[in-house]
Amino acid sequence: MSAVNFKEMDKKTRIKEQIEDVLKNNSDVLRNAYSKSLEQLVEDLKIYQHELEFQNDELVRIQVDLENSKIEYQNLFQHAPVGYLVLDEYFQILDCNQTFRSLISYSRDCQKNMDFRVFLAPEYQDPFHFFIRDILKLNTSRQIEIQLITHEHSNKFVSIYGNVFSNNDTPKIRLTVTDINDSIITQKALYKSEEELRTITENMTDMIVVSDIKGNIKYASPSCKILGYSPQEMKNFGIFDLIHPEDLSFVVSRFQKAIVTKTSDSLEFRLHTKSGKYIWVETAGNIIYNKEGEIDRAVFVVRDISDRKHTEEQLAKTRELLHQTSQLARVGGWELDRITRNLYWSEVTAEIHEVDDDYKPKPETALDFIKESEFSEKMKMLVAEAVGQGKPFDEEFQIITAKGNLRWVRAKGYAELKEGQCVRLYGIFQDIEEKRRTEEILKLSEQRLLELNATKDTFFSIIARDLKSPFNSIMGFSEILSEQIQEKNYTGIEEYAKIIQDSSKRAMNLLINILEWSRVQTGRINFNPGNIDTNRLVDEIIELLKDAALQKKITINKLIPANVSVFGDKEMIGTIFRNLISNAIKFTHPSGKIIIAMSENPQDTTFYIKDNGVGIKQDYIEKLFRIDRNITTPGTENERGTGLGLILCKEFIEKHGGKIWVNSVEMKGSTFSFSLPKIQHDK
């Protein structure tokens, strides 16, 4: 008993003795004592009464404080951002908080005295058993990642941290459970994406070489077999060791220029193979700098152009920024007492809303933060269902914070019912802005990868189909021609030679288009605009294609006024005219006519290439300029094409800021038109 209690007992005894002493005396003494002893006694009693009343008030206040502390502790325990459990040594659940119940989707009162192992996925039963055994045996803390089976029979990854404590000499295990399911799923998706990109890179026919600042090769891709070396053998060389002596000075000078100007360039030169021969390659490189601006390494892509019959799109090595989603963070709590109408926000919930420190949330305005959209009405409906039917909710939506910032959040809510009436709503509030941003990045990366694969597959199919045909003709008729000459049978030699010549032209035209398109896609084509004499350029193209037109007796009329010039890249504009006029010749009947014309307005110059040939089906027109919807049609004399020329025209025209379109009627002809914007330049 405390010293305060002893003093109280002494005071009570003393007052009692005074009362008994007064009562024992006679009435005279009593009368004489009344004015002094009895009045003193009454005064002491009043003082004591006041002290008792003060102590009673203090005890009531302490009791209220204890009750409030208990409520606050329960809120913290129940709505902490992680799940908490207490197990006995036989895996029985002694206690758990609301966060854990929400994690496994069970109601509030179904967890105690259950065996925790019923929530474990089968493959994690043994690891968890040894996990608990080590905690009990070694009396130490441990951590493990496992899968739980939720009430909906779905698996969810969690991280569990456990330690042991004793209560009445009985060991108990404390477990802290963190939901890492989103993190694991995101990590697997990123890993899969990385594996797909790595597989593509390692199976490229192009060789990738990485060197240090001294030129020593540090990495060579498996495709270095084009030189006859293994990746390990390539590390014995410097980047200039394999270059043909006659090309060395040229390559070194261009490499030095790239370092000074910090630009990349495309080069063609010869490389030494392991067998002692040289092959022609086309290479492009980049200089990589560190944070200090110093050269860190050089990366080169080398393509064999001597033996290969086609080129493929160079897939740039993409750096994937792997972002591992951490455990659930910035999770706050909230609670609405529907009896008192008091709304409570935890500190984190207030931080997510970016409200002032003295802000007091109110039930009437709490949903005003939700961005006006379908989310606003949906949340009102979910809250109404929780109040009316006791249904929990879990929803992601955007809010506009007090500072005007848009932020993605996740709200989970539960209803507490008494006698069928909702008396309390409570739950968690989580900032998921980073999670949503990561999902968007993954979606864009996946979409980009699908587009790259689709383009690659279509491109390869074009090459395999259309490059094979002219070379089969060249090889087949060359063999026949050789046999005819050996047998001195000169009948048909001129016809065979013409077929070989036509096939060679088709193959050359296709290769030129392939190379130019590939350079556009890899960003290795230079754009050098200037004033172009359009008449002269069109005359050059017509002269180039004259033989093909004469063979079909096709008339080409040029209706372009003299001294007309446009501003653009001459090589690109020439490629556009060459492909469009060549197509017109191919699809125009013998003795047909082609018209090349133009028109002007203050904004742009438009050119027209019109033929009276076979025309184009209407459902083919929208697919003409897309490589993933490649459409080809034989010419009037069964000429073959890839459709790549039109795609290349579209690329070049759009690079000038112009556009291309076509008007066509089947069996009457087509008109291909393209416009180039006029640009004012200082003279």
Buried (B, 14 or more C-beta within 10 A) or exposed (E): EEEEEEEBEEBEEEBEEBEEEBEEEEEEEBEEBEEEBBEEBEEBEEEBEEEEEEEEEEEEEEEEEEEEEEEEEEBEBBBBBBBBBBBBBEBBBBBBBBBBBBBBBBEEEEBEEBEBBEBBBEEBEEEBEEBBEBBBEEEEEBEBEBBBBBEEEEEBBBBBBBBBEEEEEEBBBBBBBBBBBBBBEBBEBBEEBBEEBEEBBEEBBBBBBBBBEEEEBEBBBEBBBBBBBEBEBBEEBEBEEBBBEEBBEBBEEBBEEBEEEEEBBBBEBBBBBEEEEBBBBBBBBBBEEEEEEEEEBBBBBBBBBEEEEBBBBBBBBBEEEEBEBEBBEBBBBBBBBBEEEEBBBBEBBBBBBBBEEEEEBEBEEBEEBBBEEEBBEBBEEBBEBBBEEBEBBBBEBBBBBEEEEEBBBBBBBBBBEEEEEBBBBBBBBBBBBBBBEBBEBBEEBBEEBEEBEEBBEBBEEBBEEBBEBBBEBBEBBBEBBEEBEEEEEEEEEEEBEEBBEBBBBBBEBBBBBBBBBBBBBBEBBEEEBEEBBBBEBBEBBBEBBEEBBEEBEBEBEBEBEEEBBBBBBBBBBBBBBBBBBBBBBBBBBEEBBBBBBBEEEEEBBBBBBBBBBBBBEEEBBEEBBBBEEBBBBEBBEEBBBBBBBBBBBBBBBEBBEBBBBBBBEEEEBBBBBBBBBBEEEEE
